Amino acid sequence: MNLQQPAWRQGANAGFDKMDFFEVLPSCRIRQGGFSILNQSMGGIKMNTQGWIRGYMAKNMEEETFLAHVVECLGREFEAEAGIKKEGDRFLAKFGVYETQLNTADLIRLKLKGPYCLDKHILDQLQQQSFGFDKYRSQYIRYVYGNFYRTEDVCVY
């Protein structure tokens, strides 16, 4: 089977300035290299993440590629079509009917601040648009918000 890679996976800046529409990111269930593990639990797909791998990715990937990866992860976590679009020095990230935007300076700042800071920023922006979710829904979201245990049932994750 010959699958074509999305433009953002083909190399540095490949196709970003030629995108006219939001690129729908692939909804793959298995990732090479152990970047994420999807599991079926409690009525939906929940995503796990490897924090140390995300740290390497945040430090070494180019900003546009890292943003595309984060948007793909969030799209898979919430089972929504997700895409990005570059317009000048800003990026639009779309999740179903919700969207948010970042400029390049914010993207660089968030990427360098921490491996999950960009994810948190995007989710906080979406929450302001009435996008609701449980901050304990999966190991991935707990990493994003730094919630490593639930205080109400004292259950260490």
Buried (B, 14 or more C-beta within 10 A) or exposed (E): EEEEEBBBBEEEEBBBEEBEEBBEBBEEEEBEEEBBBBEEEEEEBBBEBBEEBBEEBBEEBEBBBBBBBBBBBBBBBBEBEBBBBBEEEBBBBBBEEBBBEBEBEBBEBBBEEBBBBBBBBBBEBBEEEEBEEEBBBBBBBBBBBEBEEEEEEEEEE
